[in-house]
Amino acid sequence: MTAGIGCTSGATADDIIALVLSTLAASGLNVSQLAALGSHSRKQGFVPLHQAAQHFDVPLHFLDELAGDLPNPSAFVARTVGLPGIAEAVALAAGPLLAGKHKSTNVTCALGAGVLLGSAQASSFNAAIASSRLATSSAGP
């Protein structure tokens, strides 16, 4: 299954991990069934998402286009991002919903019964860290 993740810029990897785990538990699912994390492409550079994917040892996918017809649209996300929601839309892109959105302060998670294919772009945590380190090392003392 895929965990669709929506998050604010204040979210930490621990926030994401905790909500994924609690969403799985509340749905009677096991973390061993988790095949991927996914989010909207605007979060590609968001390191906590990469760290969460690394924690679960699953790929992280980003989608450019998301479905607009969601069971639980968010007025806040519509105002701030221009989409009816992220977590459920990503989960639905993977397959039928196993769990609708669950929310914490900075993270939203929904579970889709499948793995993102096609328009998803896999991202590598190591590449993000390498890029960050390169930028830091060239910045000087």
N, C-alpha and C positions, 0 to 999 in steps of 0.2 A: 504494500500500500504506500501511498504518498501522503505526507503531511504538508498541507498548504499552510504557509506562514505569512501573516501580515504583521508588521511591527512598526513602532515609532522609532525615531532616531535615538531615543533613550533606552531602548531595549538592550539587554546584555545577552550573551550566550547562555548564561545560567537561567535567565528568564525564559528564553526560547526552549531550552532543554526541559525545564520544569513543566511548562505548559504542554509540550508534546507528551511527556510521560503521564501527566494527569489526564490528558485527553484520551490517551490509549487505555489507561486504567478505567476511566469512567465508561468507556465503550466496551470493556471486557476483552481488549486486544492486548497482544504481547509485543514488546519492543522488537523481538526477533522477526516480526512480520513487517517491520518498517523497511521499505526499499529505497526511499528517496525523500528529500525535503524539496519544496519548491516555493517560489515567490514571484513577484512581478520584477521585470527586468530593471526597473528603476532602483532596485536594491542590490544590484550586482556587486558593488563595491563595499557593501555593508559587512564588515568583518565578523560581527557576532553570528550572522547566518552561516558563514563559512566555518566558524568554530563549532557551531551546533552540529552541522553536517559531519564534521570530522569526529566529534564526540560519538555520534551514532554510527560512524564508519559507513555512511551512505552518500551517494552523489547529491549535489545541490543543483537544481534546475531553475532557470528563469524563463518566464513567458512574457512576450511583448503584448499579446492580445489575450484578453480574458473574457469569458462569457458574461453577458449582462443580466441574465435572468437567474437570480439567486434566491434560495429559500429565505435567507435572512439578510437582506441588504442593509448596509450601514450608511446612515445619513452623514455621519462624520467623514467616512472615507470618500463618499460622493463629493462632499464639499472640498476636502483637502487634496484628493488625488484625481477626482473626476471619474471614478469607477464606483460601481455599487458595492464592491467588496473585493478583497484579495484572497484571504484564506480559503473560503468556499469556492471561489472561482478557480483557483489553482487545483484544489482537491477534485472538483468536477472535471477538470481537464484530464485528470488521471483516470477517472472512472466514476461510477455511482458513489454518492456520499455514504461513508460508513459512519461518520460523525459530523454533524453540523458544527458551526463555529463555537469554540470555547474561547473565553477571553480572560486575560489577566490585565494588569495595569497598562503594559506596553506591548503586548503580543496577542495575536489571535491565531488560532489553529483549527483546521478542519481536516478530516481524513477522507481520502478518496481510494476506492478499491482498484488500484492499478498503479502503473508507473508512467510517468510523463514520457511521451514520445513525440517525434515529429518536430514541432516548432520550439521545443525546449532546447535551451542552450546549457549544457553542463558547465560547471565552473569548478576550478580547482583551488582549494584553500591554499595549497603551497604556492601557487602562482600569485595569489593575492598577497601573501606574506612576503614573497620574494620581491614583488613590486614595491611594497611598503618599505622593506629593508633597503632596497636600492635607493629609493627617494630619501630615506633617512640618512644613509651613509654618505650620499653626495651633498647633503645639506651642510656638512661641516660641524665643528664642535659646538 
